[in-house]
Amino acid sequence: MELPLSKIRVAILGYGNIGESAEEAVQAADDMTLVGIYHHNEMDKIRPQNTDVVLLCTPTREVPAYAVPLLKQ
């Protein structure tokens, strides 16, 4: 008997063209659930205890500015 796997809890940071496409991909994935979409200045609202993955949908040059604080949580 296989145990059911829990869904991967995904948050999206940034909601431009890439964020919108990321939302569609998460919604289409059977093994993922969307826990929130956040504006880039709402990073403090992302709760690590409720989130497994954060998709950084920001300009590439800005990713380190968001990734480092999130990884420290």
N, C-alpha and C positions, 0 to 999 in steps of 0.2 A: 504494500500500500504506500503510495507516494503522498507526502505531506504537501498541502497547497503552499505555493510560494507567495510571499507578500509582494505587493506591487512596489515598484521603485517610486519614491515620493520626489517629484521634480518641481523646482521653483525656476522661474525665468526672471532674469534681471535685464531689463531693457526691452522695449516693445516697439521697435521699428520694424522694418521689413524682415530682418532676421528673426526677431522675437516672435513675430506673427507666424512665420514658417515653423519655428520651433514649437509653438503652441499646437499647430496642426499635427506635427509629427508625434508629440506626446499624446494628444487626444486619440490618434490612430493606433498607438501601441497598446496591446493588451496587457503588457506587464508594467505599465507606468500609470501614475495618476498625478495630475497637476495640483499642486498645493498652493500655488500663488504666482501672480505676475506682478513684478515690482518695477517701478520707475528707478532710474539709476540713483536717485537721491533717497531712496527708501531702503537701502541696504540694511539698515539697522532693524528693519521689521522682519527680516528673514531669520527664522528660528531653527538652529541646527537640530534640535530634538525632534522637529517635525519634518525635516528635509533630508533626503539622501544625496541629492544632486542639485547643483545650481548651474543652469545654463547661462553663461555670460554672453548676452546678445548685445554687446556694445562694440564700438569701433575697436579694432585690434590694438591700436596704440594705447587704449584705456584699460585693457584687460588686467595688466599688473596692478593697477590702482584699486581694482575691485577684488581681484583674486587673493592678494596677500591678506587683507583684513578678514575675508571669509574663511581662508584656511587657518587663521589663528583662532577662530571660534571653537 
